């Protein structure tokens, strides 16, 4: 990751919302210690003849479930790669599992960042070990994030502007929460889109670091807690338009539990016949 203007980050974020590009990259960050984030997931799409290409990030929250962004919904065969540091190397730590079904939030609207959250149901269970672990969801009583709270985001997004190739190794960047009043002000997003209580704004005050193309769906970790999902940014960004993240609020925790619970019941019922 090379230090670039913060505006470059956001442009890639929104590009990720188009059919061609899904996700965002990390700008101005650094390499992560190999396998230090064992919950990280690379979501890959069959590009051609079984050659899978990284498109989005995500987090393993159950042995058969990955949490990501709804705008990372794809057509065609999809797989997730767990336990990876390098995407190009055939690491023994890696587990490649096909996605059985995508469960985007029913309230997701591609025109806005609202309800930009999705569950991926895997075809088989991941093997939990030192390189593949679950990321715990926040507790039911989710506290909001205060202005200035330091967070981190990791991903395999592109590291140069204009590139569509993901980073080979996992990268990480530090960000700081910006309060909603400021983020909705005329100097920032001016309520276009509206930053709701189910969203978080976070960025770098100097405009040099953030997420971008290829990192959408990745987890936002604040004070060691899974708080958000990389979601959105404008097409023509400025330094005062930080990244927008889906806040994992009680609303979404209830939805996650409902989807996972229903699917688990269906699997049990199917086994009775």
N, C-alpha and C positions, 0 to 999 in steps of 0.2 A: 504494500500500500504506500503510495507516495502522497505527500502533503499537497493537496490541491484546494482550490476554492470550494467552500461549502456548497456553493450553488451547483456545482457539478454533481454532488450527491443527489440532490433532490430531483434533478432532471432525470437521472437514471431511475429514481424511484417510480416516477409516474410512467416512464416508458415501460416499466414492469407491468403496468396495468393494461398494456395493449396486447393483442394476440401474439405479436412477435417477441416481445421481451416481458419476462415475468420476474420481478424481484428487483433488488437493489444491491449496490456494491458498497464496500467499506472504503472510505477515503481517509487517508491520514492516520491509519491505524498501524497495527503491528502483528507479526505472526504469533499464533497461540502455541504454547508448549504442547507438543504432540499428545493427544488423547487426554488432555486436561479438562476437556468438556465432553465427557462421554455420552451426554444426552443429545448432542447435535446430530441433525439428520440432513442429508443431502437428498432432495427430491428431484428425481430424474425422469425425463421423458424419452421414449423411443424415437430418436431422430430419424434413423433410417436403418433398416435391416438389422434390428437388434442392437444398434449402437446407441446407448443411452447418454443423454447430455444433461448436466446440472441446470436446473431452472429456478429452484427456490430452496429456502431453508425451512427448518421445522425443529420441533423438540419431541422426543419420545416420552410420553406421559404414562403409558401403560405398555405392557409387552406386545399388544397388538394395535396400539393407537399412537398416532402422531398428530400433534397440534400445529397448525400453520395458518396462513391467510387464505381467505375465500377467493381472492383474485388469483391464487395459485392453482385453480381448478383447470385441469387439462383434459383434452380428448386423447384417446389412444392409450396404449400400454404405459403404465407408470410404475416405477420402482423407487424404493428408498434405500439409501446406503447408510448403514450404521457403523460406528467404530472407525470412522475414517479420519485421517489427517490430510493425506495427499489423495486427490481424486484420480491422479494418473497412475499411481503405483498400485500394484496388486498386493495390498497389505493383508497379512494374515488376520489382522484384527477386524477386518471388514465383514459385514453381513449385508447381503443384498436380498431384499424381500419385495415381491410384487405387491402392489396396492390392490386390494379386493374391491373397495368402494370409497368414493369421495362423499363427504357429508358437509357441504358448505352451509353456513347459517342461512335459514330461509329468508331472513330479512336483509340479506346482502344486496346492495345496489351497486353495480359497476361504475355508476356515475359519481359516487361519493365513497368516502372511507367507512361509512356506517356498517356495522356488523361484519367487518372484514375478518372473519374467523372461520376456520374449517377443520374438521377432523378427517384423518385418513385412517381407514380400517385396513390393516395388513392381512394378507392371505394366510400368514402363519405367525406364530409368536417369535419375538426376538429372544435370543439367548442372552440373558443378563449376566455380565461379567465385569472385569475391571475396565474394559474399553467400551462397554455398552451399558449404560445405566439410565434410570428414569429421572426425569426432572419433575420435582414435586410442584403441584399447583399451589397457589396461595390458599390460605384458609378462607372459610365462608365469609367471615367478616373482613372484607377487603378494605384496607385503609388506602385513601387516595395518596398520591405522591406530592410532596411539597416542592415548591420552586427551589431549584438548585440541587435537588437530589442527584447524586452521581449514579449513573447506570452504565452498563456495558452491553454491547451487541457483538455477536460473532457470526461469521458467514464466509462462504466461498465466492462472494460476488466479484465482479470484474474490478481491476485495480487501476485502470486507465480509462479516461473519458473517450467515448466513441467505440470502445471495444465491446464485443458481445461474448468474449471468452471469459469463463469464470477463473478465479484464482485457483491455482493448483492446491495450495495449502490453506488451512483455516486461518482467518484473520479476525482481529478484535479491535474495537474502538471504544473509547470512553465518551459518554455523552452526559448532558445535564438537563434536567427537567425545566421546562418553561411553563409558567402558569397559563391557564386557559384564557384568562382575561387579556393577557398580553398577546397570546397567539391568535386570538380573535379580533384584535385591534386593527385599525386601519393601516398601521405600519407593518403588520404581518399578513394574516390571511383575510382580514376584513370579512369574516363570516362566509368565506367562499374557498373551501367548505367550512361549515360550522364545526368547531372543535367541541364535541359534546363531552359529557361526563364519562362516557365510555371510551374516550380517547385520551392520549397523552401526546404532548409536544416535547421533543427532546432534541438537542443539538449541541454544537460547539459555539461558544460565544464569539470566537475569532473567525468562525466560518471556514474552518480548515478540515474538520473531521466529521464524518457521518456515514450512514449506510447508503448503498446505491444498488445498481443493477445486479441482481443475482442473490440478494440477501432477504428479499421479501419472505415473510412467514417465519423468520428466525426469532428467537426469544430475546426480549429485553429484560435483563437481570438488574435489579436495583437493590442494593444492600443484601445481596445474596438470595433475593426472592424473585421468582418468575412473575413479572408484573405486566408484560406487554408483548405484542407481536408486531414486527415490522410491517407497515401497511402502505403508506402513501406519501406523495410529494407532488409539487406542481411541475408543469411542463417547462415553464420559463421561470426558474427560481431566482431568488435573490438571497443574500445572506440572512435576511429576516424571515425566511420561510423554512423553518426546521422540519425534520421528519415527523410524520404523524404515526402513532402506534395505537393499536387496539389495546385498551386496558382490560385485563382479565378481571372483570367485575363479577359480582355475585350473579348478575343476569346471565353472564356467559358460563359461569361455573355450574349453574343450574341446567343450562342447555347441554353442556358437556356430559354431565351426569345422566341426563335423560337419554341422550343418544347412545352412550356406552351401555347404559342399563338395558335399554330396549334391545340392542343388538346381542347382548349377552344372553338375554332371555330367549331370543329367537334361536340362537345356537343351541341352547339347552333343549328347547322344544323340538328342534329338528332331530336331536339325538334320541328322542323318545319313539321315533317311528322306524 
